[in-house]
């Protein structure tokens, strides 16, 4: 294990970050608050996303320390006046920060994998939806209680959930605010894997290591292309991407290794 954050940089107060070879790790670290998303924590997630984007890491696992992935937005955000401040610009910036966080996570070029356990609530669901892949334990409980709190789901949560779940399921889960299980989340396509309690991190790391072992260029290209399609952009040039991959040294090595295992006539 190696530190991810430079020793001479301003330390993160609400995150644990480290790397193990090509895999990076981000752990929300407010276990006494069930990793509730404070404004400071949101900003740290934005900062670490930029740090990772410029690193040599291949994949990133995002989890939460303690008993929960995240209890959602910290109620102290409402209590400290940030969202009720008479200064309209400060109020808007505070309201927008969660969306900026989700955008920053989604913009990480490396494949991101959420390891989910305990409770995944509101903004925590949005954070998970901003990741590329998601693994949860069988006893994980999801909920989106914003309507019960008298507010709409923000932070880009609606388009992300419509993207991952479809409009009908998104409407139901957000409008009813009812909790839902890992089994249901898996059945509607939100989760890539469900595992027994205590193993989400292990399974997420196995998935991260498996993808990290693939050649970088085609992996990054596929992630970018999926995001482009979801954004409605179909102007990509697949032929040029293929040509570039054929000339990429790491991709050539992977191709040669594959052909040596399965024969040159394999697809």
C-alpha positions as CSV (number, residue, x, y, z in Angstrom):
1,X,0.0,0.0,0.0
2,X,1.3,3.5,-0.9
3,X,-0.1,6.9,-0.1
4,X,-2.1,8.5,-2.8
5,X,-2.0,12.0,-1.6
6,X,1.4,13.8,-1.6
7,X,2.9,14.3,1.9
8,X,3.5,18.0,1.2
9,X,-0.1,18.6,0.1
10,X,-2.9,19.9,2.2
11,X,-4.2,16.7,4.0
12,X,-7.7,15.4,3.5
13,X,-9.7,15.5,6.7
14,X,-12.7,13.5,5.6
15,X,-11.1,11.0,3.2
16,X,-8.7,8.0,3.4
17,X,-6.8,7.6,0.1
18,X,-4.2,5.1,-0.9
19,X,-3.0,3.0,-3.8
20,X,-2.1,-0.6,-4.2
21,X,-0.2,-1.0,-7.5
22,X,-2.5,0.3,-10.3
23,X,-5.6,0.4,-8.1
24,X,-6.5,3.6,-6.2
25,X,-8.8,3.8,-3.2
26,X,-11.0,6.5,-1.8
27,X,-12.8,5.9,1.5
28,X,-15.2,8.4,2.9
29,X,-14.0,8.8,6.4
30,X,-16.7,10.3,8.7
31,X,-17.7,7.0,10.3
32,X,-19.2,8.8,13.4
33,X,-21.6,10.5,11.0
34,X,-22.1,7.5,8.8
35,X,-20.1,9.3,6.2
36,X,-22.7,12.0,5.7
37,X,-21.7,14.3,2.9
38,X,-20.7,17.7,4.4
39,X,-19.6,20.6,2.2
40,X,-16.0,20.0,3.2
41,X,-16.2,16.3,2.2
42,X,-17.8,17.1,-1.1
43,X,-15.0,19.5,-1.9
44,X,-12.4,16.9,-0.9
45,X,-14.0,14.4,-3.3
46,X,-13.8,17.0,-6.1
47,X,-10.1,17.6,-5.3
48,X,-9.2,13.9,-5.1
49,X,-11.0,13.3,-8.4
50,X,-8.7,15.8,-10.1
51,X,-5.7,14.3,-8.4
52,X,-6.5,10.8,-9.6
53,X,-7.3,11.9,-13.1
54,X,-3.7,13.0,-13.6
55,X,-2.2,9.9,-12.0
56,X,-1.0,6.6,-13.5
57,X,-3.7,4.6,-11.7
58,X,-5.8,2.2,-13.9
59,X,-8.9,1.8,-11.7
60,X,-10.4,3.3,-8.5
61,X,-12.4,1.8,-5.7
62,X,-14.7,4.1,-3.8
63,X,-16.1,3.0,-0.4
64,X,-17.0,4.3,3.1
65,X,-15.3,3.6,6.4
66,X,-17.4,2.2,9.3
67,X,-21.0,1.0,9.2
68,X,-22.3,2.7,6.1
69,X,-21.2,3.8,2.6
70,X,-22.9,7.2,3.1
71,X,-26.0,8.5,4.9
72,X,-26.4,11.2,2.3
73,X,-26.1,14.9,2.7
74,X,-25.2,16.0,6.2
75,X,-28.1,17.6,8.0
76,X,-25.6,20.2,9.3
77,X,-25.5,21.6,5.8
78,X,-29.0,22.8,6.4
79,X,-28.3,23.8,10.0
80,X,-25.2,25.9,9.4
81,X,-27.0,28.4,7.2
82,X,-25.1,27.6,3.9
83,X,-28.3,26.9,2.1
84,X,-30.3,29.7,3.7
85,X,-27.7,32.4,3.6
86,X,-28.9,35.8,2.5
87,X,-25.9,35.9,0.1
88,X,-27.5,34.3,-2.9
89,X,-24.2,33.4,-4.5
90,X,-23.0,31.5,-1.4
91,X,-26.3,29.8,-1.2
92,X,-26.2,28.7,-4.8
93,X,-22.6,27.5,-4.6
94,X,-23.5,25.3,-1.6
95,X,-26.5,23.9,-3.4
96,X,-24.4,23.2,-6.5
97,X,-21.4,21.6,-4.8
98,X,-22.9,18.1,-4.7
99,X,-23.5,18.2,-8.4
100,X,-20.0,19.3,-9.0
101,X,-18.8,16.4,-6.9
102,X,-20.8,13.9,-8.9
103,X,-19.6,15.4,-12.1
104,X,-16.0,15.2,-10.9
105,X,-16.3,11.5,-10.0
106,X,-17.9,10.8,-13.4
107,X,-15.1,12.7,-15.2
108,X,-12.3,10.5,-13.7
109,X,-10.9,8.8,-16.8
110,X,-10.1,5.6,-14.9
111,X,-12.8,3.0,-14.3
112,X,-14.4,3.7,-10.9
113,X,-16.1,1.0,-8.8
114,X,-18.3,1.7,-5.8
115,X,-18.1,-0.9,-2.9
116,X,-21.4,-0.4,-1.0
117,X,-22.4,-1.5,2.4
118,X,-24.7,-0.5,5.2
119,X,-26.9,2.4,4.2
120,X,-26.6,4.2,0.9
121,X,-28.9,7.3,1.2
122,X,-29.8,10.2,-1.1
123,X,-26.6,11.9,-2.1
124,X,-24.8,8.6,-1.4
125,X,-27.0,7.0,-4.1
126,X,-26.0,9.8,-6.5
127,X,-22.3,9.3,-5.7
128,X,-22.7,5.6,-6.4
129,X,-24.5,6.3,-9.6
130,X,-21.6,8.5,-10.7
131,X,-19.3,5.5,-10.6
132,X,-18.9,3.1,-13.5
133,X,-19.5,-0.1,-11.7
134,X,-21.2,-1.0,-8.3
135,X,-20.9,-3.9,-5.9
136,X,-23.1,-4.1,-2.8
137,X,-23.5,-6.5,0.1
138,X,-26.8,-8.4,0.6
139,X,-27.9,-6.4,3.6
140,X,-27.2,-3.0,2.1
141,X,-30.2,-0.7,2.2
142,X,-30.7,2.0,-0.4
143,X,-33.1,5.0,0.0
144,X,-33.7,8.4,-1.6
145,X,-35.6,10.4,1.1
146,X,-35.4,13.8,-0.5
147,X,-39.2,14.1,-1.1
148,X,-39.8,13.3,2.5
149,X,-37.4,16.1,3.4
150,X,-39.4,18.5,1.3
151,X,-36.7,18.9,-1.4
152,X,-36.3,17.5,-4.9
153,X,-33.4,15.1,-5.6
154,X,-30.5,17.4,-6.8
155,X,-26.8,16.9,-7.6
156,X,-27.7,15.6,-11.1
157,X,-29.4,12.6,-9.4
158,X,-32.4,12.4,-11.6
159,X,-30.6,12.2,-15.0
160,X,-28.1,9.7,-13.5
161,X,-30.8,7.5,-12.1
162,X,-32.9,7.6,-15.3
163,X,-29.7,6.6,-17.1
164,X,-29.0,3.7,-14.8
165,X,-32.5,2.6,-13.8
166,X,-34.9,4.0,-16.5
167,X,-37.6,6.6,-16.0
168,X,-40.3,4.5,-14.4
169,X,-38.2,3.0,-11.6
170,X,-36.6,6.4,-11.0
171,X,-40.0,8.1,-10.6
172,X,-41.2,5.4,-8.2
173,X,-38.1,5.3,-6.0
174,X,-37.7,9.1,-5.8
175,X,-41.4,9.9,-5.4
176,X,-42.1,7.2,-2.8
177,X,-38.8,7.6,-0.9
178,X,-39.2,3.9,0.0
179,X,-36.1,1.9,0.9
180,X,-35.0,-0.8,-1.5
181,X,-32.6,-3.7,-1.1
182,X,-29.5,-4.9,-2.9
183,X,-31.6,-7.6,-4.6
184,X,-34.0,-5.1,-6.1
185,X,-31.1,-2.8,-7.0
186,X,-29.5,-5.7,-8.8
187,X,-32.7,-6.7,-10.6
188,X,-33.2,-3.2,-12.1
189,X,-29.6,-3.0,-13.3
190,X,-28.1,-0.6,-10.7
191,X,-25.6,-3.2,-9.3
192,X,-23.1,-5.3,-11.1
193,X,-22.7,-7.7,-8.3
194,X,-24.2,-8.6,-4.9
195,X,-22.1,-10.4,-2.3
196,X,-22.5,-11.6,1.3
197,X,-22.0,-9.1,4.1
198,X,-18.4,-8.0,4.7
199,X,-17.2,-8.8,1.1
200,X,-18.1,-5.8,-1.0
201,X,-14.6,-4.4,-0.8
202,X,-13.0,-7.7,-1.6
203,X,-15.1,-8.3,-4.7
204,X,-14.7,-4.6,-5.8
205,X,-10.9,-5.0,-5.5
206,X,-10.9,-8.2,-7.5
207,X,-12.9,-6.5,-10.3
208,X,-10.6,-3.4,-10.1
209,X,-7.5,-5.6,-10.4
210,X,-9.0,-7.6,-13.3
211,X,-9.7,-4.4,-15.3
212,X,-6.4,-2.8,-14.3
213,X,-4.6,-5.7,-15.9
214,X,-6.1,-4.8,-19.3
215,X,-4.4,-2.4,-21.7
216,X,-5.1,1.2,-20.8
217,X,-6.0,2.7,-24.2
218,X,-9.0,0.4,-25.1
219,X,-10.3,0.5,-21.5
220,X,-10.3,4.3,-21.4
221,X,-11.7,4.5,-24.9
222,X,-14.6,2.2,-24.0
223,X,-15.4,4.2,-20.9
224,X,-15.4,7.5,-22.8
225,X,-17.5,6.1,-25.6
226,X,-20.2,4.8,-23.2
227,X,-20.3,8.2,-21.6
228,X,-20.6,9.9,-25.0
229,X,-23.5,7.6,-26.0
230,X,-25.3,8.4,-22.7
231,X,-24.8,12.1,-23.4
232,X,-26.3,11.7,-26.9
233,X,-23.0,12.1,-28.8
234,X,-22.7,9.5,-31.5
235,X,-20.0,11.3,-33.5
236,X,-17.1,9.2,-32.4
237,X,-14.7,7.7,-35.0
238,X,-14.5,4.0,-34.2
239,X,-12.1,3.4,-37.1
240,X,-9.5,5.9,-35.8
241,X,-9.8,4.4,-32.3
242,X,-9.2,0.9,-33.7
243,X,-6.2,2.1,-35.7
244,X,-4.7,3.9,-32.6
245,X,-5.2,0.7,-30.6
246,X,-3.4,-1.4,-33.3
247,X,-0.4,0.9,-33.0
248,X,-0.4,1.1,-29.2
249,X,2.5,-0.9,-27.7
250,X,0.6,-2.1,-24.6
251,X,-2.4,-3.1,-26.6
252,X,-0.2,-5.0,-29.1
253,X,1.4,-7.0,-26.2
254,X,-2.1,-7.8,-24.9
255,X,-3.2,-8.9,-28.4
256,X,-0.1,-11.1,-28.8
257,X,-0.7,-12.7,-25.4
258,X,-4.3,-13.4,-26.3
259,X,-3.4,-15.0,-29.6
260,X,-0.7,-17.1,-28.0
261,X,-3.3,-18.5,-25.6
262,X,-6.2,-19.1,-27.9
263,X,-4.6,-19.3,-31.4
264,X,-4.5,-16.9,-34.2
265,X,-7.9,-18.0,-35.5
266,X,-9.7,-17.0,-32.4
267,X,-12.1,-14.0,-32.4
